[in-house]
Amino acid sequence: PMDGKGFSNESSEAYQEYVAETVINAIRGSGGGALVLFTSKNMMRIVYDRAKEELADELVLYCQEERGSKAQLLNKFKKEVDSSLFATSSFWEGVDAPGDTLRLVIIVKLPFTVPTEPINMAREAFLNKEMANSAFMKLTLPQAIIKLKQGIGRLIRNEDDKGGVLLLDNRIL
């Protein structure tokens, strides 16, 4: 496991190796049926490529960057019950895969908004000025919580659904 520093050095090979190994082991352990949610397309590509190398003979893997629309990719994922899907932002919500298709949701990183986006910067500046530096508690954290709930919500779509959630971001503590 990570040494507690977790996300302080995301671009390091050691961190990427940790995420890839953890995702591969979790998918193998669940026999597929996983939705792996990323906040970074680069990290998604790195982990997907590594998982494909190791799991291609065992399980079907799909990646959001493959050709076709979101709907087409989701249909492939639902049709191939033991497949796993690697995806980013648009798959955090509005994805319905009830039953055995989805048994595991892996969330690699908490979905905080990008702090350098102009709209987000303006909102944070306003809140920090008007409400004494409360932008994180009043804007950033609530948005991340909603997005996290949406990601987890992909797993349980009806009363018969069951499965697990694996959250790799130690900031949840």
N, C-alpha and C positions, 0 to 999 in steps of 0.2 A: 504493500500500500504506500501511498504518498506519505511524506514525512511531516504532514501538517501544513506545509507551505502551499500545497495544492496548486492554486491558480496564480501564484506569483510568477511562475515561469512557464506559461502555457506553450510557448513555441519551442521549448526544449525537447530534444529527442526522448529524454527519459519520461517526460509527461505524456507525449504522444504514444510512446510504447505502453505506458500504464493504461491509458484509455483504450487503446487497441486491444490489448490482452484482456482487459476486464470485459469489454463488449463481446469479444470473441468467445470467452469462457461462458458468459451469461447466455448468449444465443445458443451455443452448443448445449448448455445445461437445460435450456427450455425446449430444445428440439425445434428451434425456429419460433415463428409466431411473434416476432419482436418488431416493435416500432422504435427506432433509435433516433432521438431528437437532438439536433445540434443547434447552436446559435451561430456557428461559423461554417461557411461552405468549405473553407480550406481544411478544417479539422474533419468535416464529414468526408471529404475526398480521401484524406490520409487514412482514416480508420476504415472506410469502405474498401479501399484498395488492399489494405492489409487483411481484412476479413475475407475478401474474395479469394486471396491467395490461400488462406488456411481452410476455408469452409466450402469452397466451390464443389468439391467432390461429395460433400455431405448435405448441403442445404442450398436452396435458391435464395439469392440476395438481390434486392433492387435498390437503386439509388435515385434520388430526385433528379440528378443531373442527366439521367438517361433520356433518350428521345421520347416524346409523347407528352400529353397533358397530365395535369395532376389527377384528373378523373381516370385516365387510361392506366396510369401507374397504380392508383388505388385499386382499380378493378383487377389488375394482375395480382396484386398483393392479396386481395380477398379470395381470388380464385385458387391460388396456390397456398393452401392452408398453412403449411409449415415454412413459408417464406418469411423473410425479414426485410424491412424497409428502412433505409437510411434517408433522413429528410431534415430540412431546416424549417424556417419560420411559417410558411403557409400550411404545413402539416401539424402545427401545434393546435389548430382548431379546425372544426368543420370536417373532421375525418371520422367516418362511422364504419367500424369493422367489427360488428358484434360476433359473438360465438367464439369458436376455437381459432379463428384467424389471428386474433390478437390476444396473446397471453402474457406479454411482457412489454412494458414501456421503459426504455432506458433514456434518462435525461442526463446528458453529458454535462451541461452547465446551466446554472440558473439563468432564466431569460431576462436579464436586465436590459433596458434600452441602451442604445449606443449614446454615450454622453456627448459626443461631438456633433450629433445631428442638430441642425440649426433650430428647429422647432423645440426640441427637447432642451437645448441650451437656453432659449428664451424663456421657456416655462420655469426652468430651474432658477434662472437669474431673477425672475419676478418673485417666485416664492421665497428665495433667499433674502431678497430685499424687503419684501412686505411682511414676511413671517419669520424673521430672525433665523435664517439658515435652516429651514425645515424642508427643503426640496426633497431630500432623500426619503424622509419619513412620510411626506405628504404626496409625493409623486412617483419617485423611482421605485420604492419598495411596494406600494400597492399595485402598480402596473406589473411588476415581476410576479407578485403573488397571483394575480388574475391569470397571467400567462401560464404559470406553473400549474394552476388548477385546470386550465384548459388542456395542457399536455397530459396530465394524469387522467383527465376525463376521457381521453381517447380509449382507455382500457375498459371502463365499465359503461356500457351503452344500454344494457337492460338488466333485469333482475336475475338472469341466469348467467351473466358474464362473471368471470373471475380471472385473477392473474396477479402479477407482481409488478412493482415499480422499483427500478434501480436508479438512484440519484447519485451521480459521481461527484457532485460539487460539495466540498466540505464546508462551504460558507453557509449551508443550511443549518449547521449547528449553532 
